[in-house]
Amino acid sequence: MAKLYFRYGAMSSSKTANAIMVKYNYGEQGQRAILVKPRTDTRDGLHIMKSRSGVMDECTLFDELDMQAVKRRDYDCIIVDEAQFLSKKEVELLTDIVDDYNVPVICYGLRADFRGELFEGSKWLLAWADSIEEVKTICWCGRKAICNARLDGKGGITKQGEQVVLGADDKYVSLCRRHWKQGDPGPNLRNKK
């Protein structure tokens, strides 16, 4: 029985690297997995999925996913990165792929934005996924990081602005809830004022 998986984590928790490795592992077993991402994620090019560690692979944009290939069961697994950017309708399509075509779907993404609010895709994955798993990372203090903080460029963080601003370590840092509430990005970033 196929399942819809949501594997969420804060920034820098190796979600993309995990997604690419899952595809690799399917291939090692002679099975075909496809990497997919929303069109919103343009940081590394439209059809490239790249982790901060340098691991990369080709991918398909979500709106280019060939549903006829899905129906024919050309894929043994669909792996979606940056799933927080999906719409409710797109998450619903993933549930159809799992339920109607018995193809497992593994989604990776952020749970909440820099303001602590759920992304639309994450909200519906949390509601509808068969399996929800956390990909862990740590705050600068050593505690588990669960919050994504947007850097303000002045040695602190901001909780105002557009929900989606693409970036990586240049714009975001993962923090424990305590340091996120305090607005403290840690000594290495505080000293860059």
C-alpha positions in Angstrom: 0.0 0.0 0.0 1.5 3.3 -1.1 1.7 6.2 1.4 2.1 10.0 1.3 5.1 11.0 3.5 5.9 14.4 4.7 9.4 14.9 6.0 9.8 18.4 7.4 12.7 20.2 9.0 14.1 23.6 9.6 16.5 25.2 7.1 19.8 23.4 6.8 18.5 20.1 8.0 19.6 18.2 4.8 16.1 17.8 3.4 17.3 18.2 -0.2 20.3 16.0 0.2 18.0 13.3 1.7 15.6 13.6 -1.2 18.4 13.2 -3.8 19.7 10.2 -1.9 16.3 8.5 -1.7 16.1 8.8 -5.5 19.6 7.3 -5.7 18.6 4.4 -3.4 15.6 3.6 -5.6 17.9 3.5 -8.6 20.3 1.2 -6.9 17.4 -1.3 -6.5 16.5 -1.0 -10.2 13.4 1.1 -9.5 12.5 4.5 -11.1 12.0 7.5 -8.8 11.5 11.0 -10.1 12.5 14.2 -8.3 10.0 17.0 -8.5 9.9 20.6 -7.2 7.5 23.5 -7.4 8.2 26.2 -10.0 8.7 28.7 -7.2 12.1 27.2 -6.4 14.4 28.8 -9.0 17.6 29.2 -6.9 19.6 26.6 -8.8 17.8 26.7 -12.1 14.4 25.3 -13.1 15.3 21.7 -13.6 18.1 21.3 -11.0 17.8 20.2 -7.4 20.9 21.0 -5.4 21.7 20.7 -1.7 24.0 23.0 0.3 26.4 20.1 0.5 26.8 20.1 -3.2 24.8 17.0 -4.0 22.6 17.7 -7.1 20.4 16.0 -9.6 18.0 16.8 -12.4 14.3 17.3 -11.5 10.9 17.9 -13.0 8.8 20.9 -12.1 5.6 20.0 -10.4 3.4 21.5 -13.1 5.3 19.5 -15.7 4.7 16.1 -14.0 3.4 13.7 -16.6 0.2 12.3 -15.1 -0.1 9.8 -17.9 3.3 8.4 -16.9 2.0 8.3 -13.3 -1.1 6.4 -14.3 1.0 3.9 -16.3 3.1 3.5 -13.1 6.2 4.5 -14.9 7.5 5.7 -11.5 8.0 3.6 -8.4 8.2 6.7 -6.3 7.7 10.5 -6.6 10.0 12.6 -4.4 8.9 16.2 -4.0 11.3 18.9 -2.5 10.3 22.3 -1.3 6.8 20.9 -0.7 5.9 23.9 1.5 5.4 25.9 -1.8 2.7 23.5 -3.0 -0.9 24.7 -3.1 -3.8 22.8 -1.4 -4.9 21.5 -4.9 -1.4 20.2 -5.6 -1.2 18.4 -2.3 -4.6 16.9 -3.1 -3.2 15.7 -6.4 -0.5 13.9 -4.5 -3.1 12.2 -2.3 -4.8 11.0 -5.6 -1.5 9.7 -6.9 -1.0 7.6 -3.7 -4.7 6.5 -3.3 -5.7 6.0 -7.0 -2.4 4.8 -8.6 -0.6 3.2 -5.6 2.6 5.2 -6.1 4.4 6.4 -2.9 5.0 10.1 -2.7 7.7 11.4 -0.3 7.6 15.2 0.3 10.4 17.3 1.9 9.9 20.8 3.1 9.7 23.4 5.8 6.8 23.3 8.2 6.6 27.0 9.0 8.0 30.2 7.6 10.2 32.8 9.3 7.2 34.3 11.1 6.3 30.9 12.6 3.3 30.5 10.3 2.5 27.4 8.3 3.1 27.4 4.6 0.0 26.3 2.6 1.6 23.1 1.3 2.9 22.2 4.7 -0.5 22.8 6.3 -2.2 20.3 4.0 0.6 17.8 4.1 0.3 17.9 7.9 -3.4 17.3 7.6 -3.3 14.6 4.9 0.0 12.7 5.0 0.0 9.1 6.1 3.4 9.5 7.7 5.0 12.7 9.2 8.6 12.7 10.1 11.0 15.4 11.3 14.4 15.9 9.8 16.4 17.3 12.6 19.1 20.0 12.8 20.4 22.1 15.7 20.5 25.8 16.7 23.8 27.6 17.4 23.2 26.8 21.1 23.0 23.1 20.5 19.3 22.7 21.1 17.0 21.3 18.4 16.2 23.9 15.8 12.6 24.0 14.9 12.3 27.6 13.6 13.4 29.3 10.5 14.6 32.9 11.0 15.1 35.4 8.2 18.3 37.5 8.7 17.8 41.3 8.7 21.3 42.1 7.4 22.1 44.0 10.6 23.1 41.2 12.9 19.5 40.2 13.9 16.4 38.6 12.4 13.1 40.0 11.1 9.6 38.6 11.4 8.2 41.0 8.7 8.0 40.8 5.0 6.9 38.6 2.2 6.4 34.9 3.1 8.5 33.7 0.2 12.0 35.1 -0.3 14.3 32.6 -1.8 17.7 32.2 -0.2 19.9 29.9 1.8 22.5 30.6 4.5 22.8 34.2 3.2 19.2 34.9 4.2 18.1 32.3 6.8 19.3 30.6 9.9 17.7 27.7 11.9 17.0 28.4 15.5 15.5 26.8 18.6 12.2 28.4 19.6 13.8 30.3 22.5 16.4 32.1 20.3 13.8 32.6 17.5 11.6 34.4 20.0 14.5 36.4 21.3 15.6 37.3 17.8 19.1 36.0 18.4 20.8 34.5 15.4 23.9 33.5 17.4 27.3 35.0 18.1 28.7 34.4 14.6 25.9 36.3 12.9 25.5 38.9 15.7 29.1 39.9 15.2 28.6 40.6 11.4 26.8 43.9 12.1 
